Amino acid sequence: MRSLLCLRFFFPVRTTGSVVNISIEMASILNQTQEHIEASKVTGHVRCESFFIFPGESGFSDAWRGVFYFLCLAYCFIGLSAITARFFKSMENVVKHSRKVVSVDPVTRAEVITYRKVWNFTIADISLLAFGTSFPQISLATIDAIRNIGQKYAGGLGPGTLVGSAAFDLFPIHALCVLMPKAGELKKISDLGVWLVELVWSFWAYIWLYIILEVWSPNVITLVEALLTVLQYGLLLVHAYAQDKRWPYLSLPMSRGDRPEEWVPDEIDPSKDDNDVHDVYSDPAQESVESGNRNIVDIFSIHSATNDSGITYHTVADTPPGSATKRGKAKNSTVFDIWKHQFVDAVTLESSESKKVDSIYLRVLKCLWQLLLAPWKILFAFVPPCNIAHGWIAFICSLIFISGVAFVVTRLTDLISCVTGINPYVIAFTALAAGTSWPDLVASKIAAERQLTADSAIANITCSNSVNIYVGIGVPWLINTVYNYFAYREPLYIENAKGLSFSLLIFFATSVGCIVVLVLRRLILGAELGGPRLWAWLTSIYFMMLWVVFVVLSSLKVSNII
């Protein structure tokens, strides 16, 4: 086009008519070129020069590259499911942690040892469980924000994923949990007070997000707004704890029903350990066999059906001198044995259970699946065993690996949008939201299947949605607004605030429909989950229809179709 603009300079034109003709021709050429570029953008045929592994990728067709990147994205989601199992196991050991309290019986003057739990049931649900299961989305949004540091506009990948994940948590996961109890079995929320507090804060999170996007400071996020968003997560923790403890003036006057015991460890023989911390160490060989046979870790197995006080009592047993040193050596040996078995299990394609299967085709399929998982299992075998430092080291390492996978996911999403022309928000609402919400689905499924009540299954959904806004969106926006404030003295601009606000309105409307059905099930059937199989399936289908409505309308809006 630059050579066309120079025609008049190099070739003098003597008549006014010829000047007009050339000007008309140049305008026509420019218009055709612009129309060609716009059409290419719409159809996605603009050549994407970015690459994932090697520069030569850009030489392949966009169709092949799109399929390849989608397969890589699906493989990353498989990796997330693999590291999720280790993360849940580490979290189980964290919440099992209890401290030893030595007291003297006033009557018998005998020494009494009690083990008091460190973690409160409600706080564990809101912090460790909800934060941990939402960490793929949180890390993805944080990585997206770090990549956009220095830009005046916020990245859209993180907020789109978190809002889409909230919809996935509320609708498909509820749809699955309703079906998990056995036919005719009913599971209800025992502590309605805590659930109502969590539900109100969850709804308020999305109302607050709409206010700062459309009402308070339209299309921009200020430093004060980002800071207030993050601080509200702390207020949620305090309010939920106050409701759990029934603090006056801060809690709803609602009685607590029967529920599984709080996060307490199982009682063990006190002669096995007289340290200041009460932990459970399993046999390494048994640990390896169990990890090979179970694809999902039962993170709720530590709930006890007895002892309502949350305290485990033991008597003091005499131990021979030097026994503590021997136990310490045995414990260290156990740790290394478990770590070694993690690598052995990672390279084992066929377990003893698989060998018992009669069908050769099923055995081959299982071996192929294990072969597909092998690279991830070998990588994640480097996560230390969960019984070191009460599981905290494995917990942190699991989060680091999840962040690494999330970084790859963000890169693949950019490439998919580049080669296909699909709006990144659409990918975030659908593929990313579903893939990164896998830990939420696993946790809620296990809770609905194995716990006596629906508290943890539904609490994980509502709390995860709150964490998505207060932490998942608040922290990335806080990072960007702090930088923009000190670098440019300007706020953070939201490029597609209208589309995001529209999605929030659709989500709010559909979520009301979801909660109304849960309330009706409680009033009519007596429980939120389970019940007659027909009604369970009808409820599940209804929740899935709400999710489809949200995804379709949100995608059409951000694509400027409606």
Helices and strands as residue ranges (DSSP letters): H 2-5, H 7-10, H 16-43, G 55-59, H 62-96, E 98-104, E 111-117, H 121-124, I 125-129, H 130-133, H 135-147, H 157-168, I 169-173, H 174-179, E 186-187, H 192-210, I 211-215, E 220-221, H 223-245, G 270-272, E 277-278, H 284-293, E 311-315, H 323-347, H 352-355, H 360-380, G 389-391, H 392-420, H 424-427, I 428-432, H 433-436, H 438-450, H 455-467, I 468-473, H 474-488, E 492-493, H 497-524, E 529-530, H 533-558
